Amino acid sequence: MNKNDYIIRLETKKDYREVENLVRESFWNVYRPGCSEHYVIHVLRDDLAFVKELDFVMEQKGRLIGQNMFMKTIIEVDDGRTIDILTMGPIGITPELKRQGYGKALLDYSLEKAADLGFGAVLFEGNIGFYGNSGFDYARNFGIRYHDLPEGADDSFFLCKELIPGFLNGVTGVYQTPKGYYVDDAEVEGFDKDFPPKQKLKLPGQLF
Ligand SMILES: CC(C)(COP(=O)(O)OP(=O)(O)OC[C@H]1O[C@@H](n2cnc3c(N)ncnc32)[C@H](O)[C@@H]1OP(=O)(O)O)[C@@H](O)C(=O)NCCC(=O)NCCS
């Protein structure tokens, strides 16, 4: 990876289709046969919780090679308060450039901008192998639980990073995933029909 061969900028309306295709390529057959993330971003851009100021694309030689976005959500604190926080994703890098450092560069840039805007913490579902390199830890270590997860269930997918050090000190509570992330399978199928045909494969390691 060459640190000077890309720029990171805000997504514009003109990018929407290219970004959706990029996300589709990036997530295809990774977590399930096919993917839904390209439809998820399509829907989330119109969601009130979507943070337009943190909707980033990575561009190299005039083509988009990565994207990342954030949504506002809450922690329901055990003492009855709610705390505003951010959640993140999808984040994706074009398949042929994965594992060359572009994802980390995009992630770190986005987190810096989120911190600049004054957000206190980011929580989401992800792989500690990648996000741990950018300062994420298991959310349980901050006293935050994932909604609807039975006690004792594996919560190692649920990650947190404070953007303001100490922001979650003294807080225990439950994180809520924004409703917009839950999309209907039939709607995903319908949306996907407008993209080039791609084969869905059942592969080892997929979650669903
Ligand atoms: C996840 C993703 C954004 C990471 O971007 P990237 O450019 O590939 O990652 P980077 O090169 O910056 O970082 C690589 C390091 O992160 C870690 N890492 C990256 N992907 C990983 C994975 N799937 N599992 C475990 N660790 C991973 C490793 O430490 C890796 O170092 P290594 O290549 O020397 O082993 C990208 O691979 C991608 O688009 N994947 C498909 C979509 C996806 O899963 N998005 C995230 C959903 S939570």
The ligand as an SDF file (V2000), in Angstrom:
LIG
                    3D

 48 50  0  0  0  0  0  0  0  0999 V2000
  -12.5850   -5.8610    6.8650 C   0  0  0  0  0  0  0  0  0  0  0  0
  -11.9250   -4.9540    5.8300 C   0  0  0  0  0  0  0  0  0  0  0  0
  -12.6520   -3.6130    5.7920 C   0  0  0  0  0  0  0  0  0  0  0  0
  -10.4860   -4.7250    6.3170 C   0  0  0  0  0  0  0  0  0  0  0  0
   -9.8290   -3.8880    5.4030 O   0  0  0  0  0  0  0  0  0  0  0  0
   -8.4200   -4.3710    4.8120 P   0  0  0  0  0  0  0  0  0  0  0  0
   -7.9190   -3.2960    3.9440 O   0  0  0  0  0  0  0  0  0  0  0  0
   -8.6130   -5.7070    4.1940 O   0  0  0  0  0  0  0  0  0  0  0  0
   -7.5800   -4.5430    6.1530 O   0  0  0  0  0  0  0  0  0  0  0  0
   -6.1170   -3.9460    6.4470 P   0  0  0  0  0  0  0  0  0  0  0  0
   -5.1950   -4.3990    5.3600 O   0  0  0  0  0  0  0  0  0  0  0  0
   -6.1680   -2.4980    6.7140 O   0  0  0  0  0  0  0  0  0  0  0  0
   -5.7840   -4.6480    7.8000 O   0  0  0  0  0  0  0  0  0  0  0  0
   -5.3300   -5.9260    7.7340 C   0  0  0  0  0  0  0  0  0  0  0  0
   -5.1560   -6.4800    9.1200 C   0  0  0  0  0  0  0  0  0  0  0  0
   -6.4040   -6.4600    9.8110 O   0  0  0  0  0  0  0  0  0  0  0  0
   -6.6710   -7.7540   10.3120 C   0  0  0  0  0  0  0  0  0  0  0  0
   -7.7500   -8.3030    9.4980 N   0  0  0  0  0  0  0  0  0  0  0  0
   -8.2520   -7.8240    8.3270 C   0  0  0  0  0  0  0  0  0  0  0  0
   -9.2810   -8.5760    7.9160 N   0  0  0  0  0  0  0  0  0  0  0  0
   -9.4240   -9.5400    8.8200 C   0  0  0  0  0  0  0  0  0  0  0  0
  -10.3130  -10.6210    8.9580 C   0  0  0  0  0  0  0  0  0  0  0  0
  -11.2910  -10.8660    8.0730 N   0  0  0  0  0  0  0  0  0  0  0  0
  -10.1840  -11.4210   10.0090 N   0  0  0  0  0  0  0  0  0  0  0  0
   -9.1980  -11.2020   10.9390 C   0  0  0  0  0  0  0  0  0  0  0  0
   -8.3280  -10.1870   10.8740 N   0  0  0  0  0  0  0  0  0  0  0  0
   -8.4470   -9.3650    9.8320 C   0  0  0  0  0  0  0  0  0  0  0  0
   -5.3810   -8.5150   10.2220 C   0  0  0  0  0  0  0  0  0  0  0  0
   -4.6090   -8.2050   11.3670 O   0  0  0  0  0  0  0  0  0  0  0  0
   -4.7530   -7.9260    9.0060 C   0  0  0  0  0  0  0  0  0  0  0  0
   -3.3580   -8.0010    9.0020 O   0  0  0  0  0  0  0  0  0  0  0  0
   -2.6870   -9.1280    8.0670 P   0  0  0  0  0  0  0  0  0  0  0  0
   -3.2560   -8.9450    6.6890 O   0  0  0  0  0  0  0  0  0  0  0  0
   -1.2340   -8.8070    8.1590 O   0  0  0  0  0  0  0  0  0  0  0  0
   -3.0870  -10.4330    8.6790 O   0  0  0  0  0  0  0  0  0  0  0  0
  -11.8850   -5.5680    4.4230 C   0  0  0  0  0  0  0  0  0  0  0  0
  -11.1200   -6.7460    4.4390 O   0  0  0  0  0  0  0  0  0  0  0  0
  -13.2550   -5.8810    3.8530 C   0  0  0  0  0  0  0  0  0  0  0  0
  -13.8120   -5.0770    3.1400 O   0  0  0  0  0  0  0  0  0  0  0  0
  -13.8020   -7.0900    4.1410 N   0  0  0  0  0  0  0  0  0  0  0  0
  -15.1140   -7.5120    3.6690 C   0  0  0  0  0  0  0  0  0  0  0  0
  -16.2150   -6.7120    4.2800 C   0  0  0  0  0  0  0  0  0  0  0  0
  -16.1570   -6.7530    5.8010 C   0  0  0  0  0  0  0  0  0  0  0  0
  -15.9960   -7.8010    6.4170 O   0  0  0  0  0  0  0  0  0  0  0  0
  -16.3000   -5.5700    6.4430 N   0  0  0  0  0  0  0  0  0  0  0  0
  -16.2720   -5.4370    7.8810 C   0  0  0  0  0  0  0  0  0  0  0  0
  -17.5530   -5.8240    8.4830 C   0  0  0  0  0  0  0  0  0  0  0  0
  -17.4980   -5.6680   10.2550 S   0  0  0  0  0  0  0  0  0  0  0  0
  1  2  1  0
  2  3  1  0
  2  4  1  0
  2 36  1  0
  4  5  1  0
  5  6  1  0
  6  7  2  0
  6  8  1  0
  6  9  1  0
  9 10  1  0
 10 11  2  0
 10 12  1  0
 10 13  1  0
 13 14  1  0
 14 15  1  0
 15 16  1  0
 15 30  1  0
 16 17  1  0
 17 18  1  0
 17 28  1  0
 18 19  1  0
 18 27  1  0
 19 20  2  0
 20 21  1  0
 21 22  1  0
 21 27  2  0
 22 23  1  0
 22 24  2  0
 24 25  1  0
 25 26  2  0
 26 27  1  0
 28 29  1  0
 28 30  1  0
 30 31  1  0
 31 32  1  0
 32 33  2  0
 32 34  1  0
 32 35  1  0
 36 37  1  0
 36 38  1  0
 38 39  2  0
 38 40  1  0
 40 41  1  0
 41 42  1  0
 42 43  1  0
 43 44  2  0
 43 45  1  0
 45 46  1  0
 46 47  1  0
 47 48  1  0
M  END
$$$$
